[in-house]
Amino acid sequence: MDRSTLSALNRAIERHNPFTGLATLEEADLWRGNLPDCPSPHRKAMTLVESALANLEGGKRVCSVVILGEMGTGKTHFLAQVRQKLQMTGQAAFIYIDVQQFHDSTTIRQVLLNAIAYSLSRKGPSGFMQWQELASALATQALESLDTQVKELTPEMAIRRLRGQPQDRNRHWVDRVAEGFFKLRPDIGDPDVVRAILWTLAPAQAPFARKWLGGRSLAPWKLDELGLPQRQGESRESRAAELLEEILQLLGDWKPLVVAFDRLDGEELDDTDEEALEEEWDMRVPVGAMVRLSQSLRALRCSHGTVVLSVMDPETWERIVQPMLGRMTRHLSDRADPIELPDADETVVRAVIRAWLRQFYRDRELIPPSPLYPFDDSQLKALAREGSDLHDAIEWCAENFRPVENDPLERVTQAFERSLNQVQGTEQMTETLVTEALGLGFESLLGTTLDGVEIRSVEQRPSGTSQRRKSLDLKIVANERGQDLRVGVMVVFDERGQRVGNRLRTLCDFEEFGLTRGFLLRPFAREIPATWKAREWLKHLETTGGGWLDVSVEAIAPLLALLQVLKQRQEWGLSKSRILGFASSKGLVTGNPLIRELLRPSNPEAIAANPKADGIPDSRYSSHQPSSDIER
């Protein structure tokens, strides 16, 4: 990464922190639509919601769904994902209800009406208020009944028309459209509700229309201007009940509806805390509101159905809601066992943070050096190991989202080149270091395919199956076009003939170690005389496709340097994932002659002329030597 790219990334990071204030979502955050799409933690729950919407298409009137999740598993974030999905598809209208607004059983309908009116004041798929989308749909029906040549009236068209006209002409238009709708739908119980919804299309009158629809009072002169009545002699709760029924009927005839209940979470209680458990029965008010709305929806005869979606923690569901409702639990859940959101383990935390960063960089047309920049895998893994939930992880990211002083890959390069110079300068190798370096190289290749050979596992110092306590230095398990490839490796620098022979005899015991091929790694300069018993074992290796590979400082130095950087990573402020990423980008492992020779395909002719490797070897770190001659 060049300096200009690093500078652009750091400027973006300095100017905006995508994690600030979003560890805990408020209702306004849910409606802003600025949360990234991260389906993996919520996939099962989202599938359940999609299935419920599909059931509505099959004619079901109400589908009730409960999603459970411990604190910090992202329940409100999940609802935000549902809303954003509906925003994109236009499949259903969305209503969000924070049940902590319910405190008094005598005002349940007022609170429900206010919550629904507020949700309909938020933007829908068209970018206009859901009230306005509903209004334009009602106007289209009415105008088509008056003139069959009329085309669909979009919110944009209606608002543009009513914005540019005087009040008396707007009043005439609303009267005409309302009259056409009443002729089409004489069953409407309260025509004034339709009239008020139509007024939301007039920018100057929309705030007053929304206020009236929410059950609040308007000044007499404004009521006259809009042609709406002032309700006299009615309690607010009874008026709210009437408005609620009419609005739900019109919504249900327009499109499917998703009603999301959130924040129904009780305090954590001990089994012996009876006094606190008694206090929890105050939750009868919000639970009663949820059931009452479900009952109202089931009583309606609408063209479309409703998904009632509730999120809460498992304890609230098991200890409070289910015992409280008994057989009436079906009003909240059609399933015997609700879906539970996964805990924030390493995979979930990484997926969520990566999604947020992907959107951050995409919006600014920037390409970071790694998907988690300026964080890395080791930091997020540490968060998960410490038991951090999503709330904690996002909060940590908000606090630590800052520019880096220099490119982490540049630090890896500096560390690697310094280590490489040291390794090449000493020209000293040990059996242990070579074994560890090769083991690290193969570990970085796990799950990848090189020249048609897929590396599946690598084991250092594997023991045999018998009780003789013999072991190899390395065992590589791979798959070559459906066939198992199990390669044993011995690194032997010893000058004693008996020692070399014993190690080779162990390597040749293929049955003991489950091998299909074996290699001796030893500098060619350390000869094996023809008189040594080891020569017979070498011939055996060669008959199985293995043999003797040269180990030179030039060939092994890049892997030894990589191993040294890994061991000193804390001093350099680097993570293992970043070091291995550097190795991959430079082709240090895929281009290493020893690695390639140990994984040499049984049928080289089957390999394409120019096989695509994971990384192109960097000429600065390549030995440039041909593959070793195993026939030596």
N, C-alpha and C positions, 0 to 999 in steps of 0.2 A: 504494500500500500504506500503510495507516494505521499509527500508532505501536504500537497494541496487537498487530497482526499481526506487525510487525517484532519486537516484544518476545517474542512466543510462539515465533517461529522461532529467535531467538537463544538463548532458554532451552533449547530442544530441542537445539540445536547444542552448547551448553556441557555438557549432561548426558551426551550419548552421541556417540561418533565411530564411524560404521558401517564405517570403513575400517581401524581400528586392528587390527594383528596379522593381517590377512587378505591381505597382499601375497603371502605364501607360505603355502599351506594345509598344515596337518598333518592326519593322519587324523581326529583328533577334530573338526576344523573341518568336514570333509567330511560327517560324520554329524550335525552339529548342525542342518543344514537351514536356516541363516539367511542363505544367499546368495541374492541377487535373481536372478530369471529373466531372462536376457539372451540370447535365442536367436541374434541376428544373427551374432556371430563364430563360432558353433558350428553354424550351420544345416546345412551340408553333412555334417559329421561326425555330427550327431544324426540326419539322414535315413538315413545308412548304418546306424546302430544300429537304427533303426526298421525298416529293410528286413531286417536280420538277424533281428530278432524275428519279422517276418512270415514269413520262410523257415522258422522253427521250427514255425509253425502249419501249414506245408505238409508237415511230416514230417521235416525235416532234423534230424539229431541234434546236430551241433555246427557253429556258424558262427563263424569266426575273423576278427576285425577288428583292424586296426592303424591307429592315428591318430598322425600325426607332427606335431611342432611344435617350433620353436626354443625356447630358454629364454625364459621370459617371455610366451609366447603363450597361457597359461592351460590347460595340459593337465589338471592336477588340478582346476581350476575346471570344466573340461568334464565330468570324471567326477562331480563334485558335482552338475552339472546333470542328468546321466543318473540319478543316484540319486534326486534330488528328483522327477524325472518319474515314475520307477517308484513312488516313495512316494505320489504323487498317484493314479496309475492302478491300482496293485496288479497290473500286468501280469506282473511277474516278481520273484523274490527277487534281492537284490543282495549280492554278495560283493566286498569290496575287499582287495587284497593288495599290500602294499608290498614289492617284491622286494628291497629293500636289507636285508631281514631274513635273506636266504639267504647264508650264509657258508661252510657246510660241506656237501659232497655227501652225507654220511652222515646228515644230519638233515633232509633235504628234506621228507619226509612229516610229521614233527613240526611243522615251521614252517607247512606248508600247513594242517594240522589246526588249529593255534592261530589262524591268520588267519581261517579259515572259522568257527571257533567264536566268535571275537570279533565278526565281522560279523553272525552270527546273534543275538548278544546286543544288537545295536542295534535301534532301533525300525523297525517296518514300517508299512504303510499304516494299520493299525488304531490305531497309537499304542502298541502293545505290542511286546515283543521278537519278532524273526522266529522265534526258537525257540518262543515261545508261540503264534504264529500257526500254525506247523507242527504243534505239539502239539494244538491245538484241531481242526485238520483231521484228524489221525490219530484223535483221540477221536470226532469226528463219524462217521467211517467205521465205527469199531468199534461204537459205540452203535447206529447204523442197522442193522448186521448182527444185533444182539441184539433190536432193537425197531424195526420199520419206521415206527412213529409218532413216533419221536424227530426233533426239528427240529435244524437246524444249531447247533452249540455254538460260540459266539464266544469269543475269549480273555477278554473282560470277564466273561462268564457263568461260565466255568470258574474263573477266578482268584477271583471273588467267592465261589464255592461252596467252594473249597479253603481260602480264607483263614479262613472262619468255622468250620471243622471241626477236631476234634482229630486228632493224627497217625495214630492207628490207623484212623480212618474214611477218612482220605485214602489210607492204604496200601491199604485194601480197595478204594477206588474205582480207584486206579491198577492194582491186580491185575486187577480185573474188566474194565477197559477194555483193558489189554494182552492179556488172554486173548481178548477178542472180536476184537482186531486180528490176533492170530496165527492164529485160525481163518479169518479173511478172507484173510490173506496168509501161508500156511504156507511160502512161499519165502524169507521174511526170514532172512538168515544169522545175525544176532546179535540175538535178542529183547531183550537188555539195553539196546541202544541205544534202542529204542522206549520202554522203561520209563523210561530216564533223560530222554528228551525230554518224556514226560508229566509228570515231576516238575518241569519248569520252570514248570508252571502253579501250583504251590504256592509262594507267596511266600517262606515260611520255608526251603524246600528248594531253590529255584531256583539260588542261588549254588553249592551243592554239586553239583547235577546238571550245571550248565554246566562246572564244573571237571572232573568225570569225563568228560564228552563231549569236553573238550579234551585228553584223554589224561593228565591229572595224577592223582596218588594222593589217596585219601581215607583218613581214619582208619577202622580196622575197625568201630568202633561206628556210624559214620555209614553205612558200606556196608550193615551189617545193617539199619539203620533204613530205608534206601531199597530194600533187596532187590537190591542190585547186587553183582557179584562183584569180588574183588580179583584182578587178573591176576598169576599167578605164573609165573616161568620164561620170560617173554616179554621181548624187547628193546623199548625204547620205540618204536623205529622200526617194528618189525613190528606192534606194537599200534596205532600211529598209522595204519598202512596199512589195517588192518581197519576201524577206526572211520571213516576217510575214505571207504572204499568204501560202507559202510552209510549214512552220512549223505548222501552224494551220491545214492545210490539213492532214499532217502526224499524228498530235495529234488526230484529229477527227476520223481518220481511225483506230487508235490504241485503244482508250477507251473513254468513256464520259469525259467531261472536266467541271470543276467548276472554273470560273473566278470571283474572289472577288475584288470589288472596295471598298477601305476604305479611311477614313479621308476626306470625302467630307462634311465638316462642316463649315458653314459661321459664322461670328461673330453675337452675339445677337444684334438686331437692334430695335430701337423704330419706331413706325409707322410714325413718323414725320421726321425721319432722312433720308431725300431724298438723301443728298450728300453721305452718307455712303452706301445707297442702290445702287446708281450708281456705286460705287467702287466694289460692289459685282458682277457686270456683268463680272468681270475678270474670274469668274467661268465658263464662256462660254467655256474656253479652256479645263478644265478637263471634263466637261459635254459633250463637243463635242467629246473628245477622247473616252468616254464611248459609245456614240452612234455610232461612226465610227467603233469601234471594234464589236459592236452588228451587224451592217450592214454587215461587212466582214464575220462574222460567219454565218449569214443567207444566204449569197450568195454561201457558199461552199456546196459541195455535199459530205458529209462525212458519214461514216458508223455509227457514233455516234453523239449525239447532245451535246449541251453546256448549262450549267446553268450560267447565268450572275447574280451574287449576289452583290447587292450594299447595304452599310450601311451608314446611315447619320442621323442627328437629324431632328425632325419633321419640324422645322422652315425652314431649308434648302430645304426640299422637297416641302413644301406648298408655300413658298414665292419666291423661286428662280427656282428650277428645273422644277416643273410643269408648271408655267407660261412661262418659257423659251422654253420648248419643245412642249407644246400643244399636238397635235395628235401624235407626235413622242414619247410621254411618254412611249408608249408600248415597246420601246427598253430597258427601264429600269425596267418596271413593267407590268406584265401580269394582275395583280389584280388592281381593282379600289381603294381598301383600303389596303395599305401595313400593314404587321404585326408590332406591336410596342412592344419593350422589356419592361418588367415591371420595375417600379421604384424600387429603392433599399430600400424596406421596411424591417421590422424586420425579416420576413420569408426569404427573399432573402439574406440578409446579413448573417444570421445564416447559411443558406445552403451553401453559397460559402465558408465561413471561415471554416466550419466543413469539407467540401470536401478537402480543402488544407491541413488541419491538418491530416485528415485520410490518405492521401497519404504520408505525411511527416513521420508519425509513422509507416505506413505499410512498407515503403522502408527500415526502420531501425529495423523492427521486434520488435517494442515496443508496449506495451499496456498502454495507459494513463488512469488515474483514471476516466476521463470523456472525451467525444468526443471533447470538446472545450478547454481542458487543453493546456496551462496555463491560458486561459481566462475562463470566465463563461457567462452564459446567460444574467445576469444583465448588464454586460459591453456592450455586443453587442446590447441589447435592447436600452440602453442609446444612442448608436451611431445612431441607426435608428430614435429614437425620436428626436434627434438633427438635423435630416435632412441630415445626412451623406450619400453620394452616395457610390458606390462600390470602386471608386478611393480613397475616404477618408477613408473608412473602412479598405482597404488593407494597406494603408499608416499608419493608426493607429496601425494595427497589427504588421507591420514592426518595428515601434518604441517601441512597448510594448512587443515584443516577447522575454522574458527573463526568466531565471530559477526562481523558487519560493524558498523562504528561507526554507520552510517546507511544508509538504503535507497539502493541504487545508482540506482534510478529517480528518487529525490529529487535526487540529484546531477546527473543528466541534466537534470531540470527546471530546477534552479538555473542550470546552465550555459547552457541554451537560452534562458531568459528574459533572462539578462544579455546574451547575444549578440543577441537580438531587439531589445532596447532600443538597443543600439549601432547596429545596422543601420538601424532606423527613425529614430534620431537624426541619422545622417549624411546619409540620403537620397541616397547616392551609389551608383551601380551602374556596373559595367564589363562589357563584352561577355564577357570571360574569366570573371568571377565568376558571371554569369548562366548561362553555358554549363556551368560546373562544377556549379552548384547544381541545374540541371535534370538533368544527367547523374547526379548522386547520387540524385535523386528517382526516376528511371527504374530505376537499379540496384537500389534497394530494392524495386521492384515486379516484378523478374524472376521469371517462373514464376507470377505471379498474373493474375487476370482482372478487368478493370474495365469495366463496362458492356458485357459480351460480348466484350471485346477482350483476348486473352491476350498479355502482354508477354514476348517471347522473348530479345531482346538489345538492348543499347544500346552505341553506339560514339561516342566523342568524337573530333573531328577526323579523320573517315574520308576517305581519298583516293579518287579516281576510278580507273577502270580504265585510262585512257590515260596517256601520259607527260607530260601537261601540269601535273602536280603540283597540281591544284586539290583543294580539300577543303571539306567541309561543317563546320558546328560540331557537329551531332549527327545521328545516324541511328538511328532506332528501328525495330526489326523486330518485328512482332506478327502475330497470327492472329485474324481476325474471322470466326468461324463457318466455318472451313475455307478461307478466302481469305487470301492473304498481304497484309499491310499494311506498307508500308515508307515511313516518314515521314522526310523530310529537314528540318532546321531550320537557319536562319541567324539569328544575333543581330547586328543592325546598328544601332549608335547614331550612326554617322558622319553629319556634316552635308554632306558633299561628294556632289553628285549622281552624279558618275562612279563614285565608290567604291561607293555604294549600288547603282547599276545593275549594276556588275560582279559584286557579290556575289549579286544576284538572278538574273543570267544564269547563274551557276554553279549556283544552287539549281534553276533550271528545266531543267537538263540531266538529266532523269530517267533516260535511257538510260545515261549515264556512271556514275551512282551507284546504279542499280537501284531507283528510287523509284516509288511510286504516288501520293504526295501530298507537298506541300512547304509550309512555313510560314516567313514572315518574322516575327521577334520584334523589335519596336521600339516605344518609347513613342509613343502617338498624338500627344503634344505635339510630337514631332519630325516635322514634316510632310514629305510627299513631293509637291512641286508637280506639277501636271498637265503641265508642260513637260519634266519629267525622263523620260529613257528608261526609268527604273525603273518608271514607271506601266504600261508595256506588259507588262513581266515580271510585275507584280502581277496583271494581268488573266489572264495565262496560268495562274498559280497557282490563281486562283479557279475557273477552268474545271475543274480537277482535284479540287476539293473542299478545297483549301488556302486560303491567303491571308495576311492581315496580322493579327497578334495584338498587342494592347496589352501592354506590360510596364511595370507601375507598381511603385513601392516596396512598396505595400500588398500586391500580389499575390505578389511574389517574395520579400519579406522573410523569411517562415518558412523557405523553402528556403535562403536565404543564411545565416540564423542556424544552421540545421542543418549546413551546410557548415563554418561557422566552428567549431562545437563539435567536429566530426569532426577538423579540423586541430589543435585544441588538446586532443584527448582524453587525451594523456599527462599534461598538467598537471592535468586533472580526475580522473585515475585511472579512466578509462572505456574500454570496448572498443567497437569499431565495431558489433558485433552488438547491444550494449546500446543504443547510440544509435539504430540503425535500428529496434530493438524499440520504443523510446519513440516514434519518428516514426509507426510503424504504429499504436500504441495511441491516439495523439492524432489520427490521420487527417490528419497534416500533408501527406502526399503524395497520398493518394487524394482528399482534399477540396480540393486546390489547383486553382484555375480554369484555370491555364495547362496543367497536366498533363492535365486532363480534356478541354480543348479540342484539344490535340495528339492525343489518342486518341479523338476524337469518332467514334462509329460511322458508317458510311456510311448505315445505315438506322436512324435513331433510333427510328422507330415500333416496331421489333422489340424494344426494351428494355422490361423490365417497369416499371410505374409507380414502384415503389420498389426500385430495384436494391440488392442487398446489397453494400456496399463492405467492404474489409478493415478499415477503421477509421472511426469516426464523427468528423468534423471537430470539434475542440475550438473552441468559439466564441471563446475567448480568443486563438486564433492564426489565426482565419479572417478573410479579407478581406471576406466577406459581399457580394462584388460578383458581378453576373451574368456569365455567359460573355461573352467579348469578341465584338463584332460584326465578323466578318471582311469584311463587305461595304463597310466604310468606304473 
